[in-house]
């Protein structure tokens, strides 16, 4: 296995713009559909509008018909847990590292 590239702002910027919207949509979907948190509560916890949550749920915002690789699924699940518990977080670096691992497999 090759070593992932070192941190590069251009690569991270591209990955963030490509990956964050669908990951956020998936995270919101899991909070509401799998964890049973109301859309109103999700909007409060994330600091986004109720309409944005509704758009994520109806797959009108951020949705791309893709399956996430195992590594990114783990990051999304950590994000869900952090929102539920109010503890912990994920970073752009976590996403980039996970994306790099997925690409190098």
C-alpha positions in Angstrom: 0.0 0.0 0.0 1.3 3.4 -0.9 1.6 6.1 1.7 -1.1 8.8 1.5 0.0 12.2 0.2 0.9 14.7 2.9 -1.5 17.5 3.7 -2.0 19.8 0.8 -4.5 22.7 0.9 -5.5 22.4 -2.7 -6.2 18.6 -2.4 -8.1 19.2 0.9 -10.1 22.0 -0.6 -11.2 19.8 -3.5 -12.0 16.9 -1.2 -14.0 19.1 1.1 -16.1 20.6 -1.7 -16.7 17.2 -3.2 -17.2 15.2 0.0 -18.7 17.5 2.7 -22.2 18.1 1.1 -23.0 14.4 0.6 -21.5 13.4 4.0 -23.5 16.1 5.7 -26.7 14.9 4.0 -26.0 11.4 5.0 -25.2 12.4 8.6 -28.5 14.3 8.8 -30.4 11.4 7.3 -28.9 9.0 9.9 -29.7 11.3 12.8 -33.4 11.5 11.8 -34.1 8.2 10.2 -31.9 5.8 12.2 -31.6 7.6 15.5 -35.1 9.1 15.7 -34.1 12.7 16.4 -36.7 15.2 15.2 -35.9 17.4 12.3 -36.4 20.4 14.6 -33.9 19.1 17.1 -31.3 18.3 14.4 -31.6 21.8 13.0 -31.0 23.2 16.5 -28.0 20.9 17.2 -26.4 21.7 13.8 -27.2 25.4 13.7 -29.0 25.1 10.4 -32.5 25.9 9.3 -35.3 23.4 9.6 -35.8 23.9 5.8 -32.2 22.7 5.2 -32.8 19.6 7.3 -36.0 18.9 5.3 -34.0 19.3 2.0 -31.3 16.9 3.3 -34.1 14.4 4.2 -35.8 14.7 0.9 -32.4 14.3 -0.8 -32.7 17.6 -2.6 -29.6 19.0 -0.9 -26.2 17.4 -0.8 -27.3 14.1 -2.1 -25.2 12.2 -4.6 -26.0 8.7 -5.4 -22.9 7.2 -4.0 -21.9 4.6 -1.5 -19.3 5.8 0.9 -16.2 3.7 1.3 -15.8 2.1 4.7 -13.4 4.7 6.0 -15.8 7.6 5.2 -18.7 5.7 6.7 -16.8 5.5 9.9 -16.2 9.2 9.9 -19.9 9.9 9.3 -20.8 7.6 12.1 -18.4 9.4 14.4 -20.0 12.7 13.3 -23.5 11.3 14.1 -22.3 10.2 17.6 -20.7 13.6 18.2 -23.9 15.4 17.4 -25.9 13.1 19.6 -23.6 13.2 22.6 -22.4 16.8 22.2 -18.9 15.5 22.7 -16.1 14.9 20.2 -15.8 16.1 16.7 -14.4 15.4 13.3 -12.2 17.6 11.3 -11.5 18.3 7.6 -8.2 16.4 8.2 -10.2 13.3 9.3 -12.2 13.4 6.1 -9.1 13.9 3.9 -7.2 11.1 5.6 -10.1 8.7 5.3 -10.6 9.7 1.6 -6.9 9.1 1.0 -7.1 5.7 2.6 -10.1 4.8 0.5 -8.4 5.9 -2.7 -5.2 3.9 -1.9 -7.0 0.6 -1.5 
